[in-house]
Amino acid sequence: MKLDFITDSIAFEIRDRAAWITFDDPAHMNPINAEAMRDLMQCLEVCENDGQVRMAVFRGAGGNFSAGGNVKGMKERMDRGINTTRSGIRAGGELITRLRNLRKPTLAWIEGAAAGVGLSIAMACDFSIADEAAKMTFAFINIGFIPDGGIVYLLSRAVGTTRATELLMSGQRFTGADARDWGLVTDAVPREQLEETVGRYVRKYSNGPGAAYAQLKGLINSACYSELGACMQNEVQAQYICSLSEDHREAVRAFVEKRKPEFKGR
C-alpha cells in the first residue's frame, strides 16, 4: 500500500513484511533535499510503529541510488542570500540518528550513482548490497563542503582513518566492488544478481527474530556508535563556516556552469 502523505520525492510501500522506501525523483538522480528528509522521517516513524513492517529497504528510482544534495538548489539559495546550512545539517543528522536507531533491520540497495548524503543513508543501514559497477563518491569536498550525515564517523569506523582521509579529501570516485573490498558495504555483486541478492536478505531478516534483532541493534549502537551524535553536532558549525567561504561559492557556481573551480583557499 502507498501512504498518501508521502510526496513525489519518496515512494513508500509495505510488502512481504518489509517497507520499501524509494528515492523517487529520477530526473534529478534522486536528491535528498529538505522535503525528502521530512518524508523519510515519516517513513521511519511508520516503520518503527507498524507491526506489518519487520525490515526497511532503501533504493533509488530510475537506476540510481541517490546523487546526494541538490547543488543547483544551493546555487539558487546562494544567489538570493539565503543560508539554510545549519537547519539542513541538523535535519540530516536527525534523519541518520533515527535510521541508525530503528529497532528493525535496514538495508540499502545501491546501484548507479551514490554520493553525498545518499551514501550517509546507505552507511547508516545495517546491510548494504551494491552493484559492483555502481559509481560512488563522497563529493562534499568538490563543492567546498565538509561531509555531513555522520560520514566522517561512519566511514572512519568502516575503512580506517587512512582510507577515509583519502576518500573524503580527494572526492575521488570508486566502484561498488571497491566499496566491498574496503569494507564500506556488506557485499557487491554483478548487476544481474543484485535483485536476487537483496531478496535473500529481505526474506531472511524480515522473517527473523525481531525482538532479538532490536536488542542486538541497541547493543551494537551502544558499543560502536556512541560518538555519532557528537560528531553530527560538530558538523553543524563546521559546515556553516564552509558555507560562508569563497571556495564554496566558487565551487557551486563552477558546478552549475560545468567548469573546473578556481579555489583561493579562503
TILODO-53642 format. One record per atom (N, C-alpha, C): residue in three letters; x, y, z negated. Coordinates in steps of 0.05 Angstrom, whole numbers, plus 32768, in hexadecimal, padded with zeros to 4 digits. Example, Ala and Ser with C-alpha at 12.3 -4.5 7.8 and 13.67 -1.06 7.14 Angstrom:
<nodes>
ALA81087F8E7F64
ALA80F67FA67F64
ALA81087FBE7F64
SER81017FD37F72
SER81117FEB7F71
SER810280017F63
</nodes>
This chain:
<nodes>
MET80117FE88000
MET800080008000
MET801280198000
LYS800A802D800F
LYS80188047800F
LYS800C80597FF9
LEU801D80687FEC
LEU8014807A7FD7
LEU800D80957FE4
ASP7FF5809F7FE0
ASP7FED80B77FEE
ASP7FFA80D17FE5
PHE800880D07FCE
PHE801680E87FC5
PHE803280EB7FD0
ILE803B80D87FDF
ILE805680D97FEB
ILE805580E98005
THR806780FB8008
THR8067810C8021
THR807580FE8038
ASP8078810C804E
ASP808481008066
ASP80A180F98062
SER80AE8103804E
SER80CB80FE804A
SER80D180E3803F
ILE80BD80D78032
ILE80C180BC8025
ILE80A980AB802B
ALA80AE80928033
ALA8099807E8035
ALA809B806A801F
PHE808580628013
PHE808580517FFB
PHE8071803A8000
GLU807A80227FFC
GLU8068800B7FFF
GLU806F7FF57FEB
ILE805B7FE97FE0
ILE805F7FD27FCE
ILE80587FB97FDD
ARG806B7FA67FDF
ARG80647F8C7FEB
ARG80787F777FE0
ASP806F7F5F7FDD
ASP80807F497FD4
ASP808E7F507FBA
ARG807F7F5C7FA7
ARG80897F637F8C
ARG809F7F787F8D
ALA80A47F847FA3
ALA80B97F997FA5
ALA80AD7FB37FAF
ALA80B87FC97FA6
ALA80B27FE47FB0
ALA80C67FEA7FC6
TRP80BC7FF07FDE
TRP80CD7FF67FF5
TRP80CC80157FF9
ILE80E280227FF3
ILE80E4803F7FF3
ILE80F58047800B
THR80E98055801E
THR80F7805B8037
THR80FA8079803B
PHE81138082803F
PHE8118809E8046
PHE810E80A18063
ASP80FA80B38066
ASP80E980B1807F
ASP80E980CC808E
ASP810180D58095
ASP810480EC80A7
ASP811A80E680BB
PRO811580D280CC
PRO812B80C880DE
PRO813580DD80F1
ALA812480F080F9
ALA812D8105810C
ALA814481158101
HIS8146811780E6
HIS815C812680D9
HIS816E811480C9
MET816D80FA80CF
MET817E80E680C3
MET817980E480A5
ASN815F80E7809E
ASN815580E18083
ASN816380F1806D
PRO8163810B806E
PRO8170811B805A
PRO81628118803F
ILE8172811B802A
ILE8168811B800E
ILE816781378005
ASN81508145800A
ASN814D81618002
ASN813C81627FE8
ALA8135817A7FE0
ALA8126817E7FC7
ALA810B816F7FC8
GLU80FE81707FDE
GLU80E481627FE1
GLU80E781447FDE
ALA80FC81397FEB
ALA8101811D7FEA
ALA810881147FCE
MET811881247FC0
MET811F811D7FA4
MET8106811D7F92
ARG80F481307F96
ARG80DC81307F86
ARG80CB81177F8C
ASP80C981107FA5
ASP80B980F97FAC
ASP80C680DF7FA2
LEU80E080DE7FA3
LEU80EE80C67F99
LEU80EA80C37F7B
MET80E980D97F6D
MET80E480D77F50
MET80C880CC7F4B
GLN80B480D37F5C
GLN809A80C77F59
GLN809A80AA7F5F
CYS80A980A27F74
CYS80AC80867F7A
CYS80B780767F63
LEU80CC80817F56
LEU80D880737F40
LEU80C680717F28
GLU80B580857F24
GLU80A180847F0F
GLU808E806D7F14
VAL808580697F2C
VAL807380537F33
VAL808280387F2F
CYS809A80377F38
CYS80AA801E7F35
CYS80AD80167F18
GLU80B1802A7F07
GLU80B580247EEA
GLU809B80197EDD
ASN808580247EE5
ASN806C801F7ED7
ASN8058800C7EE4
ASP805C80067EFD
ASP804A7FF47F0C
ASP80537FD77F09
GLY80427FC67EFD
GLY80497FAA7EF9
GLY804C7F9B7F12
GLN80417FA47F28
GLN80457F977F42
GLN80627F987F4C
VAL80707FAD7F43
VAL808B7FB27F4D
VAL809F7FA47F3B
ARG80AF7F917F47
ARG80C37F837F38
ARG80DF7F8B7F41
MET80E17F9B7F57
MET80FA7FA37F62
MET80F57FBB7F74
ALA810A7FCC7F79
ALA81077FE37F8B
ALA811D7FE17FA0
VAL81157FE57FBA
VAL81287FE47FD0
VAL81277FFF7FDF
PHE813F800A7FE4
PHE814280247FF2
PHE814E801F800D
ARG8142802C8022
ARG814E802B803C
ARG81468045804B
GLY815280488063
GLY814B80608073
GLY813D8058808C
ALA812C80698097
ALA811E806580B0
ALA812F806B80C8
GLY8129805E80DE
GLY8136806580F8
GLY8153805B80FA
GLY815B804880EA
GLY8176803D80ED
GLY818C804B80DE
ASN8186805F80CE
ASN8199806C80BD
ASN8190806C80A0
PHE81A28069808D
PHE819B806A8071
PHE819480868069
SER81A880978067
SER81A480B48061
SER81BD80C38066
ALA81BB80DA8074
ALA81D380EA8079
ALA81D880FD8062
GLY81C880FC804C
GLY81CD810C8035
GLY81BE81268036
GLY81CB813C802E
GLY81BD8156802D
GLY81B981628049
ASN81A88176804A
ASN81A281848063
ASN81B3819D8065
VAL81C8819C8075
VAL81DB81B28077
VAL81CE81CA8085
LYS81BD81C58098
LYS81AF81DB80A6
LYS819D81EA8092
GLY819181DB8080
GLY818181E8806B
GLY819281F98058
MET81AB81EF8053
MET81BE81FF8043
MET81C4821A8051
LYS81C88218806B
LYS81CF8230807B
LYS81B882448079
GLU819F823B807C
GLU8188824D807B
GLU8186825B8060
ARG818A824C804B
ARG818982588030
ARG81A0826B802B
MET81B782638035
MET81CF82748032
MET81CB828F8040
ASP81C0828E8058
ASP81BB82A78067
ASP81A782B9805A
ARG819582AD804B
ARG818082BC803D
ARG818882C48021
GLY81A182BD8019
GLY81AB82C57FFF
GLY819E82B47FE8
ILE8195829C7FEE
ILE8188828B7FDA
ILE819C82757FD2
ASN81A182737FB8
ASN81B3825E7FAE
ASN81A3824C7F9B
THR819D82337FA5
THR818E82207F95
THR81A1820A7F8B
THR81BB820F7F8A
THR81CE81FA7F84
THR81C981ED7F68
ARG81C681FE7F54
ARG81C481F37F39
ARG81AB81E17F36
SER819481EB7F40
SER817B81DC7F3E
SER817D81C37F4F
GLY818981C57F66
GLY818B81AE7F78
GLY819D81987F6C
ILE81B381A07F60
ILE81C6818C7F54
ILE81B9817F7F3C
ARG81AB818F7F2C
ARG819C81837F15
ARG8188816F7F1E
ALA817981767F33
ALA816481647F3D
ALA8171814A7F47
GLY8187814C7F55
GLY819581347F5E
GLY819F81237F47
GLY81A981307F32
GLY81B281217F1B
GLY819C81137F0D
GLU818581207F0B
GLU816E81137EFE
GLU816480FB7F0E
LEU816580FD7F29
LEU815D80E77F3A
LEU817080CF7F36
ILE818A80D47F36
ILE819D80BE7F33
ILE819B80B17F17
THR819780C27F03
THR819380B77EE8
THR817A80A57EE6
ARG816480AF7EF2
ARG814B809F7EF1
ARG814F80857F00
LEU815C80867F17
LEU8161806E7F27
LEU8173805A7F18
ARG818880647F0D
ARG819B80527EFE
ARG818D80467EE6
ASN817A80547EDA
ASN816D804A7EC1
ASN8154803B7EC7
LEU814C80387EE0
LEU813480287EE7
LEU8138800B7EDC
ARG812580017ECD
ARG81297FE87EC0
ARG81217FD07ED2
LYS81257FD37EEB
LYS81207FBE7EFF
LYS81367FBE7F14
PRO813C7FA77F20
PRO81527FA77F34
PRO814D7FBA7F4B
THR81627FC67F55
THR81617FD97F6B
THR81757FD17F80
LEU816E7FD67F99
LEU81807FCE7FB0
LEU817F7FE47FC5
ALA81967FEA7FD0
ALA81987FFC7FE7
ALA819F7FEC8000
TRP818E7FF08015
TRP81917FE3802F
TRP819E7FF88041
ILE81B87FF58047
ILE81C7800A8054
ILE81CD80038071
GLU81C580148084
GLU81CC801180A0
GLU81D0802C80AC
GLY81DD802D80C3
GLY81E2804780D0
GLY81F2805A80BF
ALA81EA807380BD
ALA81F9808780AE
ALA81F080888091
ALA8204808A8080
ALA81FF808D8063
ALA821380A08058
ALA820A80B7804D
ALA821C80CC8045
ALA821180DB802D
GLY822380EB8020
GLY821A80FD800B
GLY820980F07FF6
VAL81F380FE7FEE
VAL81E280F47FD9
VAL81D580DA7FE1
GLY81D380D47FFB
GLY81C980BA8003
GLY81DA80A47FF7
LEU81F580A77FF8
LEU820780947FEC
LEU820580947FCE
SER81FF80AB7FC2
SER81FA80AC7FA5
SER81E480997F9D
ILE81CE809A7FAC
ILE81B780897FA7
ILE81BF806C7FAA
ALA81CD80667FC0
ALA81D5804A7FC4
ALA81E780407FAE
MET81F980507FA4
MET820C80477F90
MET81FE80467F74
ALA81E880547F71
ALA81DA80527F57
ALA81C880397F56
CYS81C4802C7F6D
CYS81B580137F6D
CYS81C57FFC7F62
ASP81B77FE77F59
ASP81C57FCF7F4F
ASP81D37FBF7F65
PHE81C67FBE7F7C
PHE81D17FB07F93
PHE81D17FC27FAC
SER81E47FBE7FBD
SER81E47FCD7FD7
SER81EF7FBB7FEC
ILE81DE7FB78001
ILE81E57FA68018
ILE81E77FB88030
ALA81FE7FB7803D
ALA82047FC98054
ALA82087FBA806E
ASP82017FC68083
ASP820A7FBE809E
ASP82287FC2809F
GLU82377FAE80A8
GLU82547FB080AA
GLU825D7FC980BA
ALA824C7FD180CD
ALA82547FE780DF
ALA8248800280D5
ALA823A800280BF
ALA822F801B80B4
ALA8245803080B2
LYS823F804980B7
LYS8252805F80B6
LYS824C806F809C
MET82608070808A
MET825D807D8070
MET82718093806C
THR826A80A7805D
THR827D80BB8055
THR827380CB803D
PHE828580D2802B
PHE827F80E48016
PHE828681008020
ALA8273810C802E
ALA827981238040
ALA8279813E8032
PHE8275813E8018
PHE827381588009
PHE828A816B800F
ILE82A28160800F
ILE82BA81718012
ILE82BA817F802D
ASN82AD81738040
ASN82AC817F805B
ASN829C8199805D
ILE828B819D8049
ILE827D81B78048
ILE828581C7802F
GLY829D81C18025
GLY82A881D1800F
GLY829A81CC7FF5
PHE828E81B57FF2
PHE828081AE7FD9
PHE828E81977FCA
ILE828881937FB1
ILE8291817C7FA2
ILE827A81677FA2
PRO8281814E7F9F
PRO826C813A7F9F
PRO8258813E7F88
ASP823F81387F8D
ASP822B81397F77
ASP821D811E7F76
GLY8208811D7F66
GLY81F981047F63
GLY820A80EF7F54
GLY821E80F87F44
GLY822E80E57F34
GLY824280D57F44
ILE824780DE7F5D
ILE825880CE7F6E
ILE827580CB7F63
VAL828080E07F58
VAL829C80DE7F4E
VAL829D80C87F39
TYR828A80C77F28
TYR828980B27F12
TYR828480977F1E
LEU826F80947F2F
LEU8267807B7F3A
LEU827D806F7F4C
LEU828880807F5D
LEU829C80767F70
LEU82B6806F7F62
SER82BF807F7F4F
SER82D880797F40
SER82D6805F7F32
ARG82BF80597F26
ARG82BB803F7F18
ARG82BB80287F2C
ALA82B0802D7F44
ALA82AE80177F58
ALA82C880107F65
VAL82D780257F6D
VAL82EF80207F7E
VAL830980297F71
GLY830880357F5A
GLY832080407F4D
GLY8326805C7F55
THR8335806A7F45
THR833980877F49
THR834A808D7F62
THR835D807B7F69
THR836E80807F80
THR835E80807F9A
ARG834E806B7F9E
ARG833D80697FB6
ARG8328807F7FB6
ALA831C80847F9E
ALA830680987F9C
ALA831180B37FA3
THR832980BA7F9A
THR833480D47F9F
THR833880D87FBD
GLU834280C37FCB
GLU834780C57FE8
GLU832C80C97FF6
LEU831880B97FF0
LEU82FF80BA7FFE
LEU82F180D57FF9
LEU82F280DF7FE1
LEU82E380F87FDB
LEU82F281107FE5
MET830C81117FE4
MET831B81297FED
MET831F812A800B
SER831E81138018
SER832281128035
SER830881158044
GLY82F2810C8038
GLY82D8810C8047
GLY82D880F8805E
GLN82EB80E5805E
GLN82EE80D38074
GLN82D680C08078
ARG82D280B78090
ARG82BD80A38095
ARG82C880878090
PHE82B780758088
PHE82BE80598085
PHE82A68048808B
THR82AA802E808F
THR8294801D8097
THR8289800D8080
GLY827280008085
GLY82677FEE8071
GLY827A7FD88069
ALA82897FCE807D
ALA829D7FB98077
ALA82B37FC48065
ASP82BC7FDD8069
ASP82CF7FE98057
ASP82C47FEB803B
ALA82AB7FF48039
ALA829E7FF88020
ALA829C7FDD8010
ARG82967FC8801E
ARG82967FAD8012
ARG82B27FA58008
ASP82C67FA98018
ASP82E17FA18011
ASP82EB7FB17FF9
TRP82E37FCA7FF6
TRP82EC7FDB7FE0
TRP82DB7FD77FC7
GLY82C47FC87FC8
GLY82B37FC57FB1
GLY829F7FDB7FAD
LEU829A7FEA7FC3
LEU828780017FC1
LEU826A7FF77FC4
VAL82667FE27FD4
VAL824C7FD67FD7
VAL824D7FB97FCF
THR82357FAD7FCA
THR82347F917FC2
THR823D7F7F7FD9
ASP82347F847FF1
ASP823B7F738008
ASP82367F838022
ALA82447F7B8037
ALA823F7F868052
ALA823F7F6F8065
VAL822B7F6F8077
VAL82277F59808A
VAL82237F6480A6
PRO82257F5480BB
PRO821E7F5D80D5
PRO82017F6780D6
ARG81FC7F7A80E7
ARG81E17F8680E8
ARG81CB7F7280EC
GLU81CF7F5D80FC
GLU81BA7F4A8101
GLU81B47F3980E9
GLN81C67F3980D4
GLN81C17F2A80BC
GLN81B77F3B80A5
LEU81B57F5580AA
LEU81AF7F688094
LEU81947F638088
GLU817F7F618098
GLU81647F5E808D
GLU81617F43807E
GLU816D7F2E8089
GLU816C7F14807C
GLU817A7F158061
THR81917F228060
THR81A17F248047
THR81917F348032
VAL81867F4B803A
VAL81767F5B8027
VAL815F7F4A801D
GLY81527F3B802F
GLY813B7F2B8028
GLY81427F178012
ARG81597F0B8014
ARG81627EF77FFF
ARG81647F057FE4
TYR816F7F1C7FE4
TYR81727F2A7FCA
TYR81567F317FBF
VAL81457F3B7FD0
VAL812A7F437FC7
VAL811B7F2B7FBC
ARG811C7F157FCA
ARG810E7EFD7FC0
ARG81197EF47FA5
LYS81337EF47FA2
LYS813F7EEB7F89
LYS81387EFE7F72
TYR813C7F187F76
TYR813A7F2A7F5F
TYR811E7F347F5A
SER810D7F337F6D
SER80F17F3B7F68
SER80E17F247F5B
ASN80ED7F0C7F5B
ASN80E07EF57F4E
ASN80EF7EEB7F36
GLY81037EFB7F2D
GLY81147EF27F17
GLY81087EFB7EFC
PRO81187EF67EE6
PRO810F7EFC7ECB
PRO81117F1A7EC5
GLY80FB7F297ECB
GLY80FC7F467EC9
GLY81037F517EAE
ALA80FA7F447E99
ALA81007F4E7E7E
ALA811E7F4C7E79
ALA812A7F377E82
ALA81477F337E7E
ALA81577F477E8F
TYR814D7F4C7EA8
TYR815A7F607EB9
TYR815A7F7B7EAC
ALA81437F837EA0
ALA81417F9D7E93
ALA81557FA07E7D
GLN81587F8B7E6C
GLN816B7F8C7E56
GLN81877F8D7E60
LEU818D7F7D7E75
LEU81A87F7C7E80
LEU81B07F967E8C
LYS819D7FA47E9A
LYS81A37FBE7EA6
LYS81A97FD27E90
GLY819A7FD07E7A
GLY81A07FE27E63
GLY81BC7FDE7E58
LEU81C47FC57E56
LEU81DF7FBF7E4C
LEU81F57FC87E5F
ILE81F07FC37E79
ILE82047FCC7E8D
ILE82067FEB7E8D
ASN81F07FF97E8B
ASN81F080167E8A
ASN81FF80207E72
SER81FA80137E5B
SER8208801B7E42
SER822680167E44
ALA822D80007E50
ALA824A7FF97E51
ALA825980087E66
CYS824C800E7E7D
CYS825A80177E94
CYS825380337E9E
TYR823C803E7E95
TYR823380577EA0
TYR822D806D7E8B
SER8239806A7E74
SER8233807C7E5D
SER823B80997E63
GLU824F809D7E74
GLU825880B87E7A
GLU824C80C47E94
LEU823A80B57EA1
LEU822F80BF7EBA
LEU822080D97EB7
GLY821080DB7EA2
GLY820180F47E9D
GLY8212810C7E99
ALA822881097E8A
ALA823A811F7E85
ALA824881287E9F
CYS824F81147EB0
CYS825B811B7ECA
CYS8248812B7EDB
MET822F81237EDB
MET821C81327EEC
MET8215814D7EE1
GLN821781517EC7
GLN8214816C7EBB
GLN822B817E7EC5
ASN824381737EC5
ASN825A81837ECE
ASN8258818A7EEC
GLU824B81797EFB
GLU8248817E7F18
GLU823881987F1D
VAL8226819E7F0B
VAL821481B67F10
VAL822581CF7F13
GLN823781D47EFF
GLN824781EC7F00
GLN825C81EB7F16
ALA826881D37F19
ALA827D81D07F2E
ALA827281D67F4A
GLN825A81CB7F4F
GLN824E81CF7F6A
GLN824581EC7F6D
TYR823C81F87F58
TYR823482147F5A
TYR824C82267F61
ILE826282217F54
ILE827B82307F5A
ILE8282822C7F78
CYS828182147F81
CYS8287820E7F9E
CYS8273821D7FB0
SER825A821F7FA8
SER8246822B7FB9
SER824B82497FBD
LEU825B82557FAC
LEU826182727FAE
LEU827B82777FBE
SER828982617FC5
SER82A382647FD2
SER82A0826B7FEF
GLU82B482797FF9
GLU82B682808016
GLU82B982668027
ASP82C78253801C
ASP82CB823A802A
ASP82B1822B802F
HIS82A0822B801C
HIS8286821E801F
HIS8275822C8035
ARG827482468033
ARG826582558047
ARG827082508063
GLU828A82508066
GLU8296824B8080
GLU8290822F808A
ALA8292821B8078
ALA828D82008080
ALA827081FB8089
VAL825D8207807B
VAL824182048083
VAL823C8211809E
ARG8247822980A2
ARG8244823680BC
ARG8251822680D2
ALA8269821B80CD
ALA8277820B80E1
ALA826781F280E8
PHE825B81E580D4
PHE824B81CD80D9
PHE823481D480EC
VAL822581E980E6
VAL820E81F080F6
VAL821781F88113
GLU822E82068114
GLU8238820F812E
GLU824881F9813D
LYS824C81E28130
LYS825981CB813C
LYS827681D28144
ARG828481DD8130
ARG82A181E48134
ARG82B081DC811B
LYS82CA81DC811C
LYS82DB81D68105
LYS82DD81EE80F3
PRO82D981EA80D9
PRO82DA820180C6
PRO82F7820B80C3
GLU82FA822480BC
GLU8313823080B6
GLU831482388099
PHE831E82268088
PHE831E822A806B
PHE8333823E8063
LYS832C824F804F
LYS833F82648045
LYS8348825D8029
GLY833D8248801D
GLY834682408002
GLY833A82517FEC
ARG8324825E7FF2
ARG8318826E7FDD
ARG82F9826F7FE1
</nodes>
